[in-house]
Amino acid sequence: MAALTKPLRTPADEDTGPPKEWFLGEEWFTRDLAAVFRPRWLLAGHLGEISEPGQYLTYSLGSDEVLICKDGQGRVRAYHNVCSHRGARLCSDAKGKMGARIICPYHGWSYSLSDGALLTAPHVPEDFDRSPWGLHPVHVDVWFGLIFVCLADKRPAPMADYLRAVGFGGYQFADAKLASVKTHEIKANWKIVVENNLECYHCP
């Protein structure tokens, strides 16, 4: 069955901005995260930031935080940055380096870099079943040295499928190094920023 869509505004309304309510309140913010951001690949970093096994970086979206690391085989992995025991934050810094495993700073539960499996849990009974207590994975993809994550339940198509025709004029993004990071905090709803950027008065 084909998906059905319902227009939220009339064609005549498209010459002006959406209603004020669309930009305010937690309800619309939650809807934006669920409908626009969570189902898609989101740029989270560059391979140069985790060039060695055990190096990590974190990425936040709403109330979710993702821990991105490189395992012992050089593969990029991503997990929710939350211990399965008491929900403690596993890595509190934006980036850093850990050892051969992910260790929770609260009670010392440790996890595999390669698959998030629970490896050790101090002071639990001998018959404790560790298998259900691994970290929750997050979809991750690498394209041209750029790391993307997706918080949807179902993994989307690879970034290469979306951007197969995109080129960078000979620049080798995978070999680039991150020289600096600049953050611009804009005191406006994200939709206002995007709409202003797409405003056709700016086309000329």
Residue pairs with C-beta under 8 A, 6 or more apart in sequence:
8 18
9 18
17 192
17 195
18 191
21 28
22 28
22 191
23 189
23 191
23 192
24 189
29 62
30 62
32 190
32 191
33 61
33 62
37 61
37 62
37 151
38 61
38 150
38 151
38 152
39 150
39 152
39 156
40 150
40 152
40 156
41 141
41 148
41 149
41 150
41 156
41 159
41 162
42 59
42 61
42 148
42 149
42 150
42 151
43 146
43 147
43 148
44 57
44 59
44 66
44 68
44 78
44 147
44 148
44 149
45 57
45 59
45 68
45 146
45 147
46 145
46 146
46 147
46 173
46 176
46 178
47 76
47 142
47 145
47 146
47 147
47 174
48 145
48 176
48 177
48 178
49 55
49 57
49 95
49 147
49 178
50 56
50 57
50 68
50 69
50 70
50 76
50 95
50 147
51 70
52 70
52 97
53 70
53 71
53 72
53 74
53 100
53 113
54 69
54 70
54 97
54 98
54 99
54 100
54 113
55 69
55 70
55 95
55 96
55 97
56 67
56 68
56 69
56 70
56 91
56 95
56 96
56 97
56 98
57 68
57 69
57 94
57 95
58 65
58 66
58 67
58 68
58 81
58 91
58 93
58 94
58 95
59 65
59 66
59 68
59 149
60 66
61 151
64 80
64 151
65 80
65 81
65 82
65 89
66 78
66 79
66 80
66 81
66 138
66 149
66 151
67 78
67 79
67 80
67 81
67 90
67 91
67 102
68 76
68 77
68 78
68 140
68 147
68 149
69 76
69 77
69 78
69 98
69 102
69 113
70 76
70 77
70 113
71 77
71 112
71 113
71 114
72 100
72 113
72 114
73 114
75 114
76 140
76 142
76 147
77 113
77 114
77 115
77 116
77 137
77 140
78 137
78 138
78 139
78 140
78 149
79 90
79 102
79 111
79 116
79 135
79 136
79 137
79 138
80 135
80 136
80 137
80 138
81 89
81 90
81 91
82 88
82 89
82 90
82 135
82 136
83 89
83 90
83 104
83 106
83 107
83 109
84 109
84 118
84 133
84 134
84 135
84 136
85 104
85 106
85 107
85 109
85 121
85 133
86 106
86 107
88 104
88 105
88 106
88 107
90 102
90 103
90 104
90 105
90 111
90 135
91 98
91 102
92 105
100 113
101 110
101 111
101 112
101 113
101 119
102 110
102 111
102 112
102 113
102 116
102 135
103 109
103 110
103 111
104 110
104 111
107 122
108 120
108 122
109 118
109 120
109 121
109 122
109 133
110 118
110 119
110 120
111 117
111 118
111 119
111 134
111 135
112 119
112 134
115 134
116 134
116 135
116 136
116 137
117 130
117 131
117 134
118 130
118 131
118 133
118 134
118 135
119 130
121 128
121 130
121 133
138 149
138 150
138 151
139 149
139 150
139 151
139 152
139 155
139 156
140 147
140 148
140 149
140 150
141 147
141 148
141 149
141 150
141 158
141 159
142 148
142 159
143 158
143 159
143 160
143 163
144 168
144 173
144 174
145 172
145 173
145 174
145 175
145 176
146 159
146 173
148 159
150 156
186 193
